[in-house]
Amino acid sequence: MDTLATDLRRYLQESRETLVNSLSGLSEYDIRRPMTPTGTNLLGLIKHVAGGEFGYLGDCVGRPAPVKLPWFEDGSVWDSADMWATAEQTREELIELYRTAWKHSDESIEQLPLDAPASVAWWPAQRRTTTFGSLLVRVTTETAHHAGHADIVRELIDGRAGADHDDIGDAAWWEAYVERIRGAAEQHRRVSPRA
């Protein structure tokens, strides 16, 4: 692997672990329940990125996924079935699926050069042809994006913040920090009533 592929793999792995760790210590209900008006939930994020890795870093580069994903098979992925866990799907099952996707994607990273041809069947025809490197950047970015979602959703559930939370300050520091932000927002509202 070249240096860029090694770096991308490392960043991807950090985001993968952040996503999985966001479920730690939470009940089955809490990892499934929608926490935003659009339904964002922790276990759904895991399910979504697993499918993304199998698709972009597997199918699109001629390395079909070693497992069948029912929501792709029946087309329900287009109705966002990959964004939430059914009552029958377990935490363990979806995390194991995600770890299988990691292994499959990591094999692609080891075997393919970044300029290897790729084709994304679900993209418009004029954009369908791309490279493995472009898709690896896309998956790394999307996984980091969703890891950020997971940090926020986890904080909404039980107050546990991101990995560097305790390095920045203790509870008193955070309380004062949030109060400063609230004060600035209130001051702005008083000065700009339309805001």
C-alpha positions as protocol buffer text, in pm:
chain_id: "A"
residue {
  index: 1
  type: MET
  ca { x: 0 y: 0 z: 0 }
}
residue {
  index: 2
  type: ASP
  ca { x: 119 y: 350 z: -67 }
}
residue {
  index: 3
  type: THR
  ca { x: 132 y: 614 z: 204 }
}
residue {
  index: 4
  type: LEU
  ca { x: -196 y: 779 z: 104 }
}
residue {
  index: 5
  type: ALA
  ca { x: -385 y: 447 z: 111 }
}
residue {
  index: 6
  type: THR
  ca { x: -230 y: 369 z: 450 }
}
residue {
  index: 7
  type: ASP
  ca { x: -337 y: 707 z: 586 }
}
residue {
  index: 8
  type: LEU
  ca { x: -690 y: 672 z: 451 }
}
residue {
  index: 9
  type: ARG
  ca { x: -721 y: 325 z: 600 }
}
residue {
  index: 10
  type: ARG
  ca { x: -606 y: 454 z: 940 }
}
residue {
  index: 11
  type: TYR
  ca { x: -854 y: 744 z: 935 }
}
residue {
  index: 12
  type: LEU
  ca { x: -1129 y: 510 z: 821 }
}
residue {
  index: 13
  type: GLN
  ca { x: -1052 y: 268 z: 1105 }
}
residue {
  index: 14
  type: GLU
  ca { x: -1058 y: 547 z: 1364 }
}
residue {
  index: 15
  type: SER
  ca { x: -1405 y: 650 z: 1248 }
}
residue {
  index: 16
  type: ARG
  ca { x: -1525 y: 290 z: 1238 }
}
residue {
  index: 17
  type: GLU
  ca { x: -1420 y: 240 z: 1598 }
}
residue {
  index: 18
  type: THR
  ca { x: -1583 y: 567 z: 1705 }
}
residue {
  index: 19
  type: LEU
  ca { x: -1911 y: 448 z: 1553 }
}
residue {
  index: 20
  type: VAL
  ca { x: -1902 y: 109 z: 1723 }
}
residue {
  index: 21
  type: ASN
  ca { x: -1792 y: 260 z: 2056 }
}
residue {
  index: 22
  type: SER
  ca { x: -2088 y: 498 z: 2049 }
}
residue {
  index: 23
  type: LEU
  ca { x: -2313 y: 200 z: 2135 }
}
residue {
  index: 24
  type: SER
  ca { x: -2110 y: 101 z: 2440 }
}
residue {
  index: 25
  type: GLY
  ca { x: -2308 y: 75 z: 2762 }
}
residue {
  index: 26
  type: LEU
  ca { x: -2643 y: 172 z: 2608 }
}
residue {
  index: 27
  type: SER
  ca { x: -2963 y: -31 z: 2618 }
}
residue {
  index: 28
  type: GLU
  ca { x: -3106 y: -200 z: 2311 }
}
residue {
  index: 29
  type: TYR
  ca { x: -3380 y: 61 z: 2303 }
}
residue {
  index: 30
  type: ASP
  ca { x: -3140 y: 355 z: 2322 }
}
residue {
  index: 31
  type: ILE
  ca { x: -2925 y: 236 z: 2032 }
}
residue {
  index: 32
  type: ARG
  ca { x: -3236 y: 197 z: 1813 }
}
residue {
  index: 33
  type: ARG
  ca { x: -3456 y: 491 z: 1899 }
}
residue {
  index: 34
  type: PRO
  ca { x: -3471 y: 789 z: 1665 }
}
residue {
  index: 35
  type: MET
  ca { x: -3297 y: 1088 z: 1820 }
}
residue {
  index: 36
  type: THR
  ca { x: -3354 y: 1352 z: 1551 }
}
residue {
  index: 37
  type: PRO
  ca { x: -3656 y: 1463 z: 1348 }
}
residue {
  index: 38
  type: THR
  ca { x: -3512 y: 1263 z: 1056 }
}
residue {
  index: 39
  type: GLY
  ca { x: -3481 y: 942 z: 1260 }
}
residue {
  index: 40
  type: THR
  ca { x: -3104 y: 929 z: 1314 }
}
residue {
  index: 41
  type: ASN
  ca { x: -3020 y: 644 z: 1550 }
}
residue {
  index: 42
  type: LEU
  ca { x: -2696 y: 474 z: 1651 }
}
residue {
  index: 43
  type: LEU
  ca { x: -2759 y: 120 z: 1529 }
}
residue {
  index: 44
  type: GLY
  ca { x: -2894 y: 253 z: 1201 }
}
residue {
  index: 45
  type: LEU
  ca { x: -2570 y: 440 z: 1143 }
}
residue {
  index: 46
  type: ILE
  ca { x: -2378 y: 113 z: 1184 }
}
residue {
  index: 47
  type: LYS
  ca { x: -2608 y: -65 z: 941 }
}
residue {
  index: 48
  type: HIS
  ca { x: -2580 y: 217 z: 689 }
}
residue {
  index: 49
  type: VAL
  ca { x: -2201 y: 240 z: 681 }
}
residue {
  index: 50
  type: ALA
  ca { x: -2166 y: -139 z: 661 }
}
residue {
  index: 51
  type: GLY
  ca { x: -2372 y: -139 z: 343 }
}
residue {
  index: 52
  type: GLY
  ca { x: -2175 y: 158 z: 210 }
}
residue {
  index: 53
  type: GLU
  ca { x: -1844 y: -20 z: 255 }
}
residue {
  index: 54
  type: PHE
  ca { x: -1970 y: -339 z: 90 }
}
residue {
  index: 55
  type: GLY
  ca { x: -2101 y: -136 z: -201 }
}
residue {
  index: 56
  type: TYR
  ca { x: -1835 y: 125 z: -267 }
}
residue {
  index: 57
  type: LEU
  ca { x: -1523 y: -67 z: -163 }
}
residue {
  index: 58
  type: GLY
  ca { x: -1646 y: -406 z: -280 }
}
residue {
  index: 59
  type: ASP
  ca { x: -1914 y: -430 z: -546 }
}
residue {
  index: 60
  type: CYS
  ca { x: -1801 y: -115 z: -728 }
}
residue {
  index: 61
  type: VAL
  ca { x: -1447 y: -250 z: -771 }
}
residue {
  index: 62
  type: GLY
  ca { x: -1540 y: -602 z: -875 }
}
residue {
  index: 63
  type: ARG
  ca { x: -1523 y: -756 z: -527 }
}
residue {
  index: 64
  type: PRO
  ca { x: -1882 y: -855 z: -441 }
}
residue {
  index: 65
  type: ALA
  ca { x: -1975 y: -863 z: -74 }
}
residue {
  index: 66
  type: PRO
  ca { x: -1935 y: -1205 z: 91 }
}
residue {
  index: 67
  type: VAL
  ca { x: -2285 y: -1171 z: 239 }
}
residue {
  index: 68
  type: LYS
  ca { x: -2623 y: -1073 z: 98 }
}
residue {
  index: 69
  type: LEU
  ca { x: -2785 y: -765 z: 248 }
}
residue {
  index: 70
  type: PRO
  ca { x: -3163 y: -812 z: 248 }
}
residue {
  index: 71
  type: TRP
  ca { x: -3233 y: -439 z: 220 }
}
residue {
  index: 72
  type: PHE
  ca { x: -3032 y: -431 z: -103 }
}
residue {
  index: 73
  type: GLU
  ca { x: -3177 y: -757 z: -232 }
}
residue {
  index: 74
  type: ASP
  ca { x: -3538 y: -638 z: -192 }
}
residue {
  index: 75
  type: GLY
  ca { x: -3470 y: -275 z: -292 }
}
residue {
  index: 76
  type: SER
  ca { x: -3587 y: -135 z: 42 }
}
residue {
  index: 77
  type: VAL
  ca { x: -3252 y: 44 z: 74 }
}
residue {
  index: 78
  type: TRP
  ca { x: -3408 y: 310 z: -151 }
}
residue {
  index: 79
  type: ASP
  ca { x: -3674 y: 362 z: 118 }
}
residue {
  index: 80
  type: SER
  ca { x: -3395 y: 410 z: 378 }
}
residue {
  index: 81
  type: ALA
  ca { x: -3420 y: 57 z: 523 }
}
residue {
  index: 82
  type: ASP
  ca { x: -3044 y: 76 z: 577 }
}
residue {
  index: 83
  type: MET
  ca { x: -3083 y: 362 z: 828 }
}
residue {
  index: 84
  type: TRP
  ca { x: -3253 y: 171 z: 1111 }
}
residue {
  index: 85
  type: ALA
  ca { x: -3253 y: -174 z: 1267 }
}
residue {
  index: 86
  type: THR
  ca { x: -3558 y: -393 z: 1249 }
}
residue {
  index: 87
  type: ALA
  ca { x: -3687 y: -543 z: 1574 }
}
residue {
  index: 88
  type: GLU
  ca { x: -3530 y: -876 z: 1474 }
}
residue {
  index: 89
  type: GLN
  ca { x: -3182 y: -741 z: 1395 }
}
residue {
  index: 90
  type: THR
  ca { x: -2951 y: -754 z: 1694 }
}
residue {
  index: 91
  type: ARG
  ca { x: -2669 y: -525 z: 1798 }
}
residue {
  index: 92
  type: GLU
  ca { x: -2429 y: -818 z: 1774 }
}
residue {
  index: 93
  type: GLU
  ca { x: -2551 y: -913 z: 1426 }
}
residue {
  index: 94
  type: LEU
  ca { x: -2512 y: -562 z: 1284 }
}
residue {
  index: 95
  type: ILE
  ca { x: -2175 y: -499 z: 1449 }
}
residue {
  index: 96
  type: GLU
  ca { x: -2051 y: -834 z: 1316 }
}
residue {
  index: 97
  type: LEU
  ca { x: -2182 y: -736 z: 972 }
}
residue {
  index: 98
  type: TYR
  ca { x: -1991 y: -409 z: 997 }
}
residue {
  index: 99
  type: ARG
  ca { x: -1672 y: -590 z: 1102 }
}
residue {
  index: 100
  type: THR
  ca { x: -1715 y: -821 z: 802 }
}
residue {
  index: 101
  type: ALA
  ca { x: -1742 y: -511 z: 584 }
}
residue {
  index: 102
  type: TRP
  ca { x: -1419 y: -375 z: 742 }
}
residue {
  index: 103
  type: LYS
  ca { x: -1236 y: -695 z: 658 }
}
residue {
  index: 104
  type: HIS
  ca { x: -1368 y: -698 z: 302 }
}
residue {
  index: 105
  type: SER
  ca { x: -1285 y: -330 z: 249 }
}
residue {
  index: 106
  type: ASP
  ca { x: -939 y: -366 z: 404 }
}
residue {
  index: 107
  type: GLU
  ca { x: -868 y: -650 z: 159 }
}
residue {
  index: 108
  type: SER
  ca { x: -964 y: -416 z: -126 }
}
residue {
  index: 109
  type: ILE
  ca { x: -730 y: -149 z: 15 }
}
residue {
  index: 110
  type: GLU
  ca { x: -446 y: -404 z: 31 }
}
residue {
  index: 111
  type: GLN
  ca { x: -510 y: -548 z: -316 }
}
residue {
  index: 112
  type: LEU
  ca { x: -605 y: -250 z: -531 }
}
residue {
  index: 113
  type: PRO
  ca { x: -409 y: 59 z: -631 }
}
residue {
  index: 114
  type: LEU
  ca { x: -587 y: 389 z: -577 }
}
residue {
  index: 115
  type: ASP
  ca { x: -616 y: 440 z: -954 }
}
residue {
  index: 116
  type: ALA
  ca { x: -792 y: 105 z: -1008 }
}
residue {
  index: 117
  type: PRO
  ca { x: -1108 y: 152 z: -1215 }
}
residue {
  index: 118
  type: ALA
  ca { x: -1442 y: 154 z: -1038 }
}
residue {
  index: 119
  type: SER
  ca { x: -1803 y: 189 z: -1144 }
}
residue {
  index: 120
  type: VAL
  ca { x: -2097 y: 292 z: -925 }
}
residue {
  index: 121
  type: ALA
  ca { x: -2410 y: 139 z: -1077 }
}
residue {
  index: 122
  type: TRP
  ca { x: -2652 y: 361 z: -880 }
}
residue {
  index: 123
  type: TRP
  ca { x: -2489 y: 690 z: -988 }
}
residue {
  index: 124
  type: PRO
  ca { x: -2600 y: 878 z: -1302 }
}
residue {
  index: 125
  type: ALA
  ca { x: -2441 y: 732 z: -1616 }
}
residue {
  index: 126
  type: GLN
  ca { x: -2223 y: 1039 z: -1681 }
}
residue {
  index: 127
  type: ARG
  ca { x: -2060 y: 1008 z: -1334 }
}
residue {
  index: 128
  type: ARG
  ca { x: -2063 y: 631 z: -1291 }
}
residue {
  index: 129
  type: THR
  ca { x: -1699 y: 569 z: -1390 }
}
residue {
  index: 130
  type: THR
  ca { x: -1449 y: 655 z: -1118 }
}
residue {
  index: 131
  type: THR
  ca { x: -1150 y: 510 z: -932 }
}
residue {
  index: 132
  type: PHE
  ca { x: -1104 y: 303 z: -621 }
}
residue {
  index: 133
  type: GLY
  ca { x: -913 y: 592 z: -462 }
}
residue {
  index: 134
  type: SER
  ca { x: -1204 y: 828 z: -514 }
}
residue {
  index: 135
  type: LEU
  ca { x: -1440 y: 578 z: -353 }
}
residue {
  index: 136
  type: LEU
  ca { x: -1201 y: 519 z: -62 }
}
residue {
  index: 137
  type: VAL
  ca { x: -1193 y: 893 z: 5 }
}
residue {
  index: 138
  type: ARG
  ca { x: -1574 y: 900 z: -17 }
}
residue {
  index: 139
  type: VAL
  ca { x: -1618 y: 613 z: 232 }
}
residue {
  index: 140
  type: THR
  ca { x: -1359 y: 757 z: 470 }
}
residue {
  index: 141
  type: THR
  ca { x: -1533 y: 1094 z: 461 }
}
residue {
  index: 142
  type: GLU
  ca { x: -1881 y: 950 z: 498 }
}
residue {
  index: 143
  type: THR
  ca { x: -1775 y: 728 z: 788 }
}
residue {
  index: 144
  type: ALA
  ca { x: -1618 y: 1026 z: 968 }
}
residue {
  index: 145
  type: HIS
  ca { x: -1935 y: 1224 z: 899 }
}
residue {
  index: 146
  type: HIS
  ca { x: -2151 y: 954 z: 1057 }
}
residue {
  index: 147
  type: ALA
  ca { x: -1908 y: 911 z: 1347 }
}
residue {
  index: 148
  type: GLY
  ca { x: -1973 y: 1279 z: 1424 }
}
residue {
  index: 149
  type: HIS
  ca { x: -2346 y: 1212 z: 1410 }
}
residue {
  index: 150
  type: ALA
  ca { x: -2295 y: 924 z: 1652 }
}
residue {
  index: 151
  type: ASP
  ca { x: -2104 y: 1146 z: 1896 }
}
residue {
  index: 152
  type: ILE
  ca { x: -2390 y: 1395 z: 1903 }
}
residue {
  index: 153
  type: VAL
  ca { x: -2663 y: 1131 z: 1925 }
}
residue {
  index: 154
  type: ARG
  ca { x: -2480 y: 960 z: 2210 }
}
residue {
  index: 155
  type: GLU
  ca { x: -2450 y: 1290 z: 2395 }
}
residue {
  index: 156
  type: LEU
  ca { x: -2826 y: 1345 z: 2350 }
}
residue {
  index: 157
  type: ILE
  ca { x: -2900 y: 1001 z: 2498 }
}
residue {
  index: 158
  type: ASP
  ca { x: -2688 y: 1005 z: 2812 }
}
residue {
  index: 159
  type: GLY
  ca { x: -2457 y: 1305 z: 2806 }
}
residue {
  index: 160
  type: ARG
  ca { x: -2143 y: 1109 z: 2713 }
}
residue {
  index: 161
  type: ALA
  ca { x: -1940 y: 1329 z: 2482 }
}
residue {
  index: 162
  type: GLY
  ca { x: -1661 y: 1254 z: 2234 }
}
residue {
  index: 163
  type: ALA
  ca { x: -1328 y: 1092 z: 2310 }
}
residue {
  index: 164
  type: ASP
  ca { x: -1144 y: 1416 z: 2391 }
}
residue {
  index: 165
  type: HIS
  ca { x: -1418 y: 1555 z: 2618 }
}
residue {
  index: 166
  type: ASP
  ca { x: -1235 y: 1482 z: 2945 }
}
residue {
  index: 167
  type: ASP
  ca { x: -902 y: 1605 z: 2806 }
}
residue {
  index: 168
  type: ILE
  ca { x: -1051 y: 1950 z: 2751 }
}
residue {
  index: 169
  type: GLY
  ca { x: -1207 y: 2008 z: 3090 }
}
residue {
  index: 170
  type: ASP
  ca { x: -1393 y: 1875 z: 3391 }
}
residue {
  index: 171
  type: ALA
  ca { x: -1768 y: 1909 z: 3458 }
}
residue {
  index: 172
  type: ALA
  ca { x: -1730 y: 2260 z: 3602 }
}
residue {
  index: 173
  type: TRP
  ca { x: -1529 y: 2373 z: 3299 }
}
residue {
  index: 174
  type: TRP
  ca { x: -1792 y: 2239 z: 3059 }
}
residue {
  index: 175
  type: GLU
  ca { x: -2077 y: 2396 z: 3253 }
}
residue {
  index: 176
  type: ALA
  ca { x: -1905 y: 2737 z: 3243 }
}
residue {
  index: 177
  type: TYR
  ca { x: -1823 y: 2691 z: 2874 }
}
residue {
  index: 178
  type: VAL
  ca { x: -2183 y: 2610 z: 2780 }
}
residue {
  index: 179
  type: GLU
  ca { x: -2307 y: 2903 z: 2989 }
}
residue {
  index: 180
  type: ARG
  ca { x: -2069 y: 3137 z: 2799 }
}
residue {
  index: 181
  type: ILE
  ca { x: -2213 y: 3015 z: 2470 }
}
residue {
  index: 182
  type: ARG
  ca { x: -2569 y: 3051 z: 2597 }
}
residue {
  index: 183
  type: GLY
  ca { x: -2491 y: 3404 z: 2719 }
}
residue {
  index: 184
  type: ALA
  ca { x: -2351 y: 3505 z: 2382 }
}
residue {
  index: 185
  type: ALA
  ca { x: -2659 y: 3368 z: 2204 }
}
residue {
  index: 186
  type: GLU
  ca { x: -2891 y: 3553 z: 2443 }
}
residue {
  index: 187
  type: GLN
  ca { x: -2695 y: 3876 z: 2402 }
}
residue {
  index: 188
  type: HIS
  ca { x: -2714 y: 3844 z: 2024 }
}
residue {
  index: 189
  type: ARG
  ca { x: -3089 y: 3785 z: 2044 }
}
residue {
  index: 190
  type: ARG
  ca { x: -3135 y: 4102 z: 2252 }
}
residue {
  index: 191
  type: VAL
  ca { x: -2927 y: 4309 z: 2008 }
}
residue {
  index: 192
  type: SER
  ca { x: -3078 y: 4151 z: 1694 }
}
residue {
  index: 193
  type: PRO
  ca { x: -3441 y: 4070 z: 1778 }
}
residue {
  index: 194
  type: ARG
  ca { x: -3508 y: 3916 z: 1436 }
}
residue {
  index: 195
  type: ALA
  ca { x: -3233 y: 3656 z: 1486 }
}
